[in-house]
Amino acid sequence: MKKLLKYSGNFYVLAILFFLFWMLFIDSNNLINHFRLSQKLNQLEDQKEFYLEKKGKITAERAELMSNPELLEKFARERYLMKKQTEDLYVIVEK
């Protein structure tokens, strides 16, 4: 008990304890914010993987469409409702 009182009265021990308390709980880069930011970073990295995978699929589809004129025409007709001048277009909407 006397050793504890001896060290608790020491200026350097008190300064170090205050510094640790300040850095862990009060500072803008405290432990809680660090944990939240690391979770956000993991979430953003997962989103990055998802979008890179999606980009790869879209790039592959685009390359396939550009290499095949019949597939490009089918895509334009279905997706953008394009038609030839002599055709009539009927859109069926399912509820």
C-alpha positions in Angstrom: 0.0 0.0 0.0 2.8 2.3 0.8 4.4 1.6 -2.6 1.2 2.5 -4.3 1.0 5.8 -2.5 4.7 6.4 -3.2 4.2 6.0 -7.0 0.8 7.8 -7.1 2.4 10.9 -5.7 5.2 10.9 -8.3 4.8 13.6 -11.0 5.9 11.4 -13.9 3.6 8.6 -13.0 0.7 11.0 -12.8 1.7 12.7 -16.1 1.9 9.3 -17.9 -1.5 8.2 -16.5 -3.0 11.5 -17.6 -1.5 11.2 -21.0 -2.8 7.6 -21.5 -6.2 8.6 -20.3 -6.2 11.6 -22.7 -5.1 9.5 -25.7 -7.4 6.6 -25.1 -10.7 8.5 -24.3 -10.6 12.3 -24.9 -8.4 12.9 -28.0 -9.9 13.1 -31.5 -8.0 10.0 -32.4 -9.1 8.0 -29.4 -9.6 4.3 -29.1 -13.4 4.4 -29.8 -13.0 6.5 -33.0 -10.2 4.2 -34.1 -12.4 1.2 -33.7 -15.3 2.8 -35.6 -13.0 3.9 -38.4 -11.6 0.4 -38.8 -15.1 -1.0 -39.1 -16.0 1.6 -41.7 -12.8 0.8 -43.6 -13.7 -2.9 -43.6 -17.2 -2.1 -44.9 -15.8 0.1 -47.7 -13.3 -2.5 -48.7 -16.2 -5.0 -49.0 -18.1 -2.5 -51.2 -15.0 -2.0 -53.3 -14.7 -5.7 -54.0 -18.4 -5.9 -54.9 -18.2 -3.0 -57.3 -14.9 -4.3 -58.9 -16.6 -7.6 -59.4 -19.7 -5.9 -60.9 -17.4 -3.8 -63.2 -15.7 -7.0 -64.4 -19.1 -8.5 -65.3 -20.2 -5.4 -67.1 -17.0 -5.2 -69.0 -17.3 -8.8 -70.2 -21.0 -8.2 -71.2 -19.9 -5.1 -73.2 -17.1 -6.9 -75.0 -19.6 -9.6 -75.9 -22.2 -7.1 -77.1 -19.7 -5.2 -79.2 -18.4 -8.4 -80.9 -21.8 -9.7 -81.9 -24.1 -7.3 -83.9 -27.2 -9.6 -83.5 -26.8 -9.6 -79.7 -26.3 -5.9 -79.8 -29.6 -5.4 -81.7 -31.4 -7.7 -79.3 -30.0 -5.8 -76.3 -31.1 -2.4 -77.8 -34.6 -3.7 -78.6 -35.1 -5.2 -75.1 -33.4 -2.6 -73.0 -34.0 0.7 -74.8 -37.2 -0.3 -76.7 -35.7 0.5 -80.0 -37.4 -0.5 -83.2 -37.2 -0.4 -86.9 -39.4 2.2 -88.7 -41.6 -0.5 -90.3 -42.3 -2.2 -86.9 -44.8 -1.6 -84.2 -43.7 -2.0 -80.6 -45.9 -3.4 -77.9 -44.7 -3.2 -74.3 -46.3 -5.7 -71.9 -45.9 -4.7 -68.3 -46.5 -7.4 -65.7 -47.9 -6.4 -62.4 
